[in-house]
Each structure stands twice: as structure tokens, then as C-alpha cells.
């Protein structure tokens, strides 16, 4: 009995620290509607600042707790600066713009932490007076963990009092329920948003700092934290603080006892619970129904087939790519192959984001299913390259159909978050199912057939498959299928009255996008000769979103290809620099904030201005 009590209390202690970070994200989303991917980076920054401050302040309770508090306040000030300088420019933008912007911020913060504190892992001391253990029913429990058990409920109570007993809390609740009405009644949105973001950053910094004695600090903890925080926030209900607390307790207790009962699927359990809850109750445990913001106005412009000049330019580009093996060194050919594979992946995601209007935060699920499908076909079944690629497409298509059957009635941020949960389930499965996937060691030796192994032959094969897939995508966009997708996206009620079936169309477009992403994943596996769980990670999904936004969300094909090329080439060049994350993150911020229409949209705008000036000069 004592063992189970200690296990239960340990789960509550972990839930308290997780709740602090999740409460900050929930509060920020509830008011600003920002899906902040950098929130985990703020928690990491708070943990590292606390480690540094505790090490230099005088020993004793005052120095230790003072370091924790100052670290949280410093993160709050940093968050305020970020909100004023960057995030104010993307309020009201679609979720994908916000996610890409905050992903760029996450890269910048990671480099900042690396420069300030170095790459080595860190572990801080326990606070004076809480360094020992207590005996509960014959079982030892760390005193600090017992203290953390009470921190979560205490913070929940303080946040409840803030929301119900103060004018600031009334304004926060008003903005959460109806921002437009609150603004019409005279609420200063800029100040309110800044205050809320600073409070959310403070909670994130405090949650990270309080983990100092319990977890090793490392530079990848931001990604670990944000995945868990997204899970808690969505499971509890977007914008619901009590829901975040309930979800944090549920998740941590599942982990605490799941490791005893189901040691092989502890990572999967939490995401399975999230998926089930979202299917039964899309708004989460204690969340309210989200009406959604409607389609992005940038997508409502009609798509036009390419003109003769565009077709000629495309033909010349393809011809140049065919001749590329005789124009560049071998490494250039490898890089070109990576560009084409990533372009195919980004184009498949663009089909969902653009013509279908479905925001997906978990598109890496289909890329990863394709990669593992091809790898297992070679490693376990001994199949050749083409049967393995066919199995990759089949695995990804099946996964997309399964997800579509579950999520066909969801929309907006709930569809996006369920897609994130689906990808996270697959990632956790790949990590823990060692016998099938190799776990973190991955699957090695995934090479093309000997006749396809020469670099030139493999490059030409990837080029042919990519071009055919892109032609198929463009054909579908201008076919009746694509017209129906855009009709459902723009006017779902009117489209339904005309006899279209939005649910069936969503499942169909998910199957097409998943199949092409699976083909990209299979080609990636053969190009790299191995597959690891990172092909399913949330970062891979965000990279696809970033590529689409870099190229331009509007359009029928060129945008994601150009965006993928820019992203891969930029990342390859910047990876040789000590501050490569700053370069990539800064570029992402530049595009999403200063040029939200993307590279193709910006070029089209400049071309339009030039044509108008020419006409004015001639007239």
C-alpha cells in the first residue's frame, strides 16, 4: 500500500510542475488564440536561469528560492519583449502562421540558451530544508516531491482567485469569451495581451525552474516539454485552466502507474487518451465549443491554371534538373535529392492547408509511416525498392484513412490538435516498440536495389517520381475533386445543400495527401539508408508547415516546391555555422511576419506592381 501511495504522490508532484507550464500556454491561448510552439523554450530558459542563479546567490533558502523567483520573473520580461516585438504582428493570423512564427522563436531561444549556458547537461541541488526524504507507510518519498504536490493546487487556487476576484481577471475572461465585444467595450487589447503573455511566460519559467532538482537540464527539453504541454492543454480544453490541471494529473498518473502495468506503452497511453477524448468530446474535458475562425481570406482567391510562360519555365526547370548530375558534384546531387523529397512532402501538406483548408499539425505521421513501411519491407520482408515504396504508400494511405474516419467531423484547432495527437502516438510507438522499429536505434541498412544504387540513377528515379506526383497533385486541384474541396472549404453549408459530402471529401483528401507524404517518406528512407523515430516527431510536421509558408500558402503547386528548396538549402548552409538555429529561425520570422504571403506571393505582388507601372508609363 505504501508503494502505491508514494507512486500516486510522485505522479501528483510531476503533475504540478507540468500544470504550471500548461497553465501558461492555456492562459495565453484563451486570450490571444496564439498556438505558441516556443512555450516549451520559455520553460527551458527558466530552468537554465534558475540553475545559474542558484549557483551564484548566497547559499540557503533565501538564495535558492530567490533564484527560482528571479528566473521566473526574467522569463516573464523576456516573454513580454517577444510579445511586443514579434507576436503582435501575427494576432488574427491563421494558426499555421502563428505556429511557424513561434517555431522560429523556439530555434532562436535554443541558440540563446546554448550560448549563455553551454551544451552540457545540468542538474541543480534540492532546496535547503527539502533535500531529504519522508517515510510514508514504510516507503521513502523525497521531501521536495511532497512539497510539489501542494504547489499545483495552490497555483490553481491563485489563478482562480485572479480570474474571479480581480478586474484583470474579468478582462481576461471577457477577452477569452469574445475578443471583439471586449474591444468594442473599451478594453485595451494590446496591454491585455501583453500582460497575459507575460503571466503565461512567468508560469512557464516557474514550472521549468521548479524542475531544477528533479530533472537533468538539456537543450532538447524544450521539444519534450512542448509536446507534453500541448497534450495537457488540448486534453483539458483549450483555454480552460481547471481543465489543464485535471489533464496534467490524469497524464502524470497514467505515466506513474502505466509504467507498472504497461511498461512498453507508457508514452502511447497519454496520447491514446487524448485521441479518445477529442473524438468523444472535441473541446476537451472542460473546454467550450470552438466556433472556428473560418477559412483564411488569402485562400478565397480563385486559382488559375498556369499560363504559357509558367509552363515553359517549368519545362526548362525540369530539363535542367535532368541534366543536373553532369553539372554539379556528388554532394550537390545528394542535396538536390533531399530538396525533391522534401518538396513532395511539403506539396502533400499544401493540399490539406490550401485547397482543403485543413490545418494539420501532425503531417509527419504519414511521412513517418511511409519511411517505416519502406524500411520494414526491406529489413523484415526482404522486398525490393519498388515493392517497398508501394508498401510505404499503402501504409501511409491506411493511416490517413484511419485518421480521417475519426476526425472527419472536426475542424479548426481541434482537427489540428488531433492530428498532432495521431502523429505523437505513432512517434511514441516507434520509440517504445523496439522489436519492430528498433526504438531509438532505428532501422539501418535501408538501401535501394543494386541497379538503383548509383547516385545518378537514384537521383533520376526520385526526380521522375516527384515530378509525376506533383503533376498528379496539380491535376487534382483543377479537377472536379479540387473544385469540390474548395467549395467545402469556403462555404461548407452551401456545399452540403448542393449534394457534396464534406466528411467524405475530407477523408479522400487525407488519403491522397497521406499517400504522397508516404511516398516522400519511403524515398527519404532509401536516400538516407536508415529510419529513426524523428521522422514522426512534431518538429518534422512543423518543418513541413514552415516550407509551405515560405513558398506561399496561396497557389496550386509552385509555392511548396520553392519553400521546400529554400528551407533545405538554408538549413544545409546554416548547419555549418555555430548559430545555424538563429539563421533559420530568423529567416522564418522574417517571412511569416514581414512577408506572410510567402516567396511566391511576394514575387507575384512585385510583378503586379511592375506591370502596373509599365502600363502607366505607356498610357
Secondary structure, DSSP 4 states (H G I P E B T S, - for coil): -HHHHHHHHHHHHHHHHHHHHHHHHHHHHHHH----TTHHHHHHHHHHHHHHHHHHSPSSHHHHHHHHHHHHHHHHHHHHHHHHHTGGGGTTS-HHHHHHHHHHHHHHHHHHHHHHH-SS-B-PPPPTT-SSEEEETTEEEEHHHHHHHHHHHHHHHHHHHHHHHSHHHHHHHHHHH-HHHHHHTT--HHHHHHHHHHHHHHHHHHHHHHTTTTS-B-TTHHHHHHHHHHHHHHHH-TT-HHHHHHHHHHHHHHHHHHHHH-TTSHHHHHHHHHHHHHHH-TT-SS--------S-GGG-SPP----HHHHHHHHHHHHHHHHGGGTS-HHHHHHHHHHHHHHHHHHHHHHHHTTS----S-THHHHHHHHHHHHHHHHTT---HHHHHHHHHHHHHHHHHHHHHHHTT--HHHHHHHHHHHHHHHHHHHHH-HHHH-GGG-EE-----HHHHSHHHHHHHHHHHHHHHHHHHHHHHHSHHHHHHHHHHH-HHHHHHTT--HHHHHHHHHHHHHHHHHHHHHHHHHHHTEE-GGGGSHHHHHHHHHHHHHH-SSSSSHHHHHHHHHHHHHHHHHTTSTTHHHHHHHHHHIIIII-TTHHHHHHHHHHHHHHHHHHHHH-
